[in-house]
Amino acid sequence: MAGAAARGAAVRAAAHDAGAALGLISNPLSHAVARRGAVLEAVAAALPAARFLRLDDFAALDRAVAAMAAAGVTRIAVEGGDGTLLAVLSAALAPGAGFARPPEFAVLPGGSTNLAARVLGLRSANPAVLARRLAGEADPGRGGGGTLTRQAALCLTGPGLARPLTGFLLSTGSLARAMAFTQRALHRPGRRGSLAVAGAIARFVAAPGRYL
C-alpha cells in the first residue's frame, strides 16, 4: 500500500509539473484568436505549471519573456499572426533576454495570413492534444512525439533599431498599409482568410479602375 501511495504521489507530481519548462503566449487581438478564442488559454488551464501570457499589451512582452527565462522555460508556444511571432522571436532572441540557450518555438496560427504557421505550425487545434505534445516536448524525460524543425529566420539590424528584429516576414510597412487598404476597400466586413483574398482579387480584376 505504501508503495502504491508513493507511486500515486509521484504520478500526481509529474502531472502537476508537466509544462514547467513551457511558455505560452497568445495574442487575443489577432484575427483568428479574436474570432474563435485562444487555444493556448485552454492549454494553460490543462498545464497549470506552464507560464501563460495573454498578450493584451505588447509593452508587457519583454518583462514576461524575461520571467519565462528566469523560470527555466525552454520552449515557447506562440498563438497569433506573423506580426505576433516576429515580436515574440525578437524579444526572446534579443541579447540579454536571459535564456541560457535560445528556446525552441511552437507556432499556432492565430492571425489573418499565418505564413509562418502554414510552413512551421502545429496542425492540431485540440487543446488536450496540444497540451500533451507541448508538455512532452518541453519537459525532459517526457516523450512528446513531435518533430523539431530547424528553420533560418530573417534578422534585421540597424542604427535606428533598439534591438534586432527577428522573424519570417518583414517589411518596411508597405505590407501593413496594403493589408489595411484591402481590408477597408476590397474585403467585405468581417471577411478574412483565403476565400476573402480570392474574392478581393476577383473584384479587382473585374473592375480595377474602381480601386486605383
C-alpha positions as CSV (number, residue, x, y, z in Angstrom):
1,M,0.0,0.0,0.0
2,A,2.8,2.4,0.9
3,G,4.5,1.7,-2.5
4,A,1.2,2.3,-4.3
5,A,0.7,5.6,-2.4
6,A,4.2,6.7,-3.3
7,R,3.7,5.9,-6.9
8,G,0.4,7.8,-6.9
9,A,2.1,10.8,-5.4
10,A,4.8,10.6,-8.0
11,V,2.2,10.5,-10.8
12,R,0.3,13.5,-9.3
13,A,3.6,15.4,-9.0
14,A,4.5,14.6,-12.6
15,A,1.1,15.7,-13.8
16,H,1.4,18.9,-11.8
17,D,4.9,19.7,-13.1
18,A,4.0,18.9,-16.7
19,G,4.7,22.0,-18.8
20,A,7.0,23.6,-16.2
21,A,9.5,24.3,-18.9
22,L,6.9,25.6,-21.3
23,G,5.9,29.2,-22.1
24,L,2.5,30.0,-23.8
25,I,1.9,33.4,-25.5
26,S,-1.5,34.2,-27.1
27,N,-2.5,37.4,-28.8
28,P,-6.2,37.9,-28.2
29,L,-6.3,40.7,-30.9
30,S,-5.1,38.5,-33.7
31,H,-7.9,37.9,-36.2
32,A,-8.4,34.1,-35.8
33,V,-7.9,34.2,-32.0
34,A,-10.4,37.0,-31.6
35,R,-12.9,35.1,-33.7
36,R,-12.6,31.6,-32.2
37,G,-11.0,32.1,-28.8
38,A,-7.5,31.4,-27.6
39,V,-6.5,27.7,-27.9
40,L,-3.4,28.3,-25.7
41,E,-5.6,29.6,-22.9
42,A,-7.3,26.2,-22.8
43,V,-3.8,24.5,-22.9
44,A,-2.7,26.7,-20.0
45,A,-5.7,25.5,-18.0
46,A,-4.6,21.9,-18.6
47,L,-1.0,22.7,-17.8
48,P,-1.0,24.9,-14.7
49,A,2.8,24.7,-14.3
50,A,3.3,26.4,-17.7
51,R,3.7,30.2,-17.8
52,F,0.9,31.8,-19.8
53,L,0.8,35.3,-21.2
54,R,-2.3,36.8,-22.7
55,L,-0.7,39.5,-24.9
56,D,-3.2,42.3,-24.4
57,D,-0.3,44.8,-24.3
58,F,2.9,44.4,-26.3
59,A,4.6,46.7,-23.8
60,A,4.4,43.7,-21.3
61,L,6.1,41.3,-23.7
62,D,9.8,41.9,-22.7
63,R,9.0,41.6,-19.0
64,A,7.0,38.4,-19.5
65,V,9.7,36.8,-21.7
66,A,12.4,37.7,-19.1
67,A,10.2,36.0,-16.4
68,M,10.0,32.9,-18.6
69,A,13.8,32.8,-19.0
70,A,14.2,33.2,-15.2
71,A,11.8,30.3,-14.6
72,G,13.8,28.0,-16.9
73,V,11.4,27.9,-19.9
74,T,12.9,26.0,-22.8
75,R,10.1,26.1,-25.3
76,I,7.6,28.9,-26.2
77,A,4.4,28.3,-28.0
78,V,3.1,31.3,-29.9
79,E,-0.6,31.8,-31.0
80,G,-1.1,34.8,-33.3
81,G,-0.3,36.1,-36.7
82,D,3.1,36.7,-38.3
83,G,3.5,40.0,-36.5
84,T,2.9,38.4,-33.1
85,L,5.5,35.8,-34.0
86,L,8.0,38.5,-35.0
87,A,7.5,40.3,-31.7
88,V,8.0,37.2,-29.6
89,L,11.0,35.9,-31.6
90,S,12.6,39.4,-31.4
91,A,12.1,39.6,-27.6
92,A,13.2,36.0,-26.8
93,L,16.2,36.1,-29.0
94,A,17.4,39.6,-28.1
95,P,20.8,40.0,-26.4
96,G,20.2,39.9,-22.7
97,A,16.8,38.2,-22.9
98,G,18.1,35.8,-20.1
99,F,17.8,32.4,-21.7
100,A,20.7,30.1,-21.1
101,R,20.3,28.9,-24.7
102,P,17.8,30.0,-27.3
103,P,14.4,28.4,-26.6
104,E,12.5,26.3,-29.1
105,F,9.3,27.7,-30.6
106,A,6.0,26.1,-31.4
107,V,3.7,28.1,-33.8
108,L,-0.1,28.1,-33.8
109,P,-2.0,30.0,-36.5
110,G,-4.0,32.9,-35.0
111,G,-3.8,35.8,-37.4
112,S,-5.2,36.5,-40.9
113,T,-2.3,35.4,-43.2
114,N,-0.3,33.0,-41.0
115,L,2.5,32.4,-43.5
116,A,4.9,31.1,-40.9
117,A,2.3,28.8,-39.4
118,R,1.5,27.3,-42.7
119,V,5.0,26.1,-43.1
120,L,6.1,25.5,-39.4
121,G,2.9,25.5,-37.4
122,L,1.3,22.8,-35.3
123,R,-1.7,21.3,-37.1
124,S,-3.9,20.3,-34.3
125,A,-6.2,22.9,-32.6
126,N,-7.4,20.4,-29.9
127,P,-6.2,21.8,-26.6
128,A,-5.9,18.3,-25.0
129,V,-3.7,17.1,-27.9
130,L,-1.6,20.3,-27.8
131,A,-1.1,20.1,-24.1
132,R,0.2,16.6,-24.3
133,R,2.5,17.4,-27.2
134,L,3.8,20.7,-25.9
135,A,4.4,19.4,-22.4
136,G,6.1,16.2,-23.6
137,E,8.4,18.1,-25.9
138,A,9.3,20.8,-23.4
139,D,9.9,18.7,-20.3
140,P,13.0,16.5,-20.1
141,G,12.2,12.8,-20.0
142,R,8.7,13.1,-21.3
143,G,8.1,11.7,-24.8
144,G,6.1,14.1,-26.9
145,G,6.4,12.5,-30.3
146,G,6.7,15.8,-32.1
147,T,9.1,16.9,-34.9
148,L,11.7,19.5,-34.3
149,T,12.4,21.5,-37.5
150,R,15.3,23.9,-37.8
151,Q,14.4,27.0,-39.9
152,A,16.5,30.0,-40.7
153,A,14.9,33.3,-39.7
154,L,15.3,36.8,-41.0
155,C,17.2,39.2,-38.7
156,L,17.2,42.9,-39.3
157,T,19.6,45.2,-37.5
158,G,20.3,48.9,-37.9
159,P,21.2,52.1,-36.0
160,G,17.5,53.1,-35.8
161,L,16.5,49.8,-34.1
162,A,16.7,49.3,-30.3
163,R,17.4,45.6,-30.9
164,P,17.4,43.2,-33.9
165,L,14.1,42.3,-35.4
166,T,13.8,38.5,-35.9
167,G,11.0,36.8,-37.9
168,F,9.9,35.1,-41.0
169,L,8.0,38.0,-42.6
170,L,9.5,41.5,-42.5
171,S,8.6,44.6,-44.5
172,T,9.1,48.4,-44.4
173,G,5.5,49.0,-43.5
174,S,4.2,48.8,-47.1
175,L,2.7,45.3,-46.5
176,A,0.8,46.5,-43.4
177,R,-0.5,49.5,-45.3
178,A,-1.5,47.2,-48.2
179,M,-3.3,44.9,-45.8
180,A,-5.2,47.8,-44.2
181,F,-6.2,49.1,-47.7
182,T,-7.5,45.7,-48.9
183,Q,-9.4,45.1,-45.6
184,R,-11.0,48.5,-46.0
185,A,-11.6,48.7,-49.7
186,L,-11.8,45.2,-51.1
187,H,-12.9,42.8,-48.3
188,R,-16.4,42.6,-47.2
189,P,-17.0,43.3,-43.5
190,G,-15.8,40.5,-41.3
191,R,-14.2,38.5,-44.1
192,R,-10.6,37.2,-43.8
193,G,-8.6,34.2,-45.0
194,S,-8.1,32.6,-48.3
195,L,-11.7,32.9,-49.6
196,A,-11.7,36.6,-48.8
197,V,-8.4,37.1,-50.6
198,A,-9.7,35.2,-53.7
199,G,-12.9,37.3,-53.7
200,A,-10.9,40.6,-53.4
201,I,-8.7,39.5,-56.3
202,A,-11.7,38.7,-58.4
203,R,-13.3,42.1,-57.7
204,F,-10.1,43.9,-58.5
205,V,-9.6,42.0,-61.8
206,A,-13.2,42.7,-62.8
207,A,-13.1,46.4,-62.1
208,P,-9.5,47.7,-61.5
209,G,-10.4,51.3,-62.1
210,R,-12.7,51.2,-59.1
211,Y,-9.8,50.7,-56.7
212,L,-6.9,52.5,-58.4
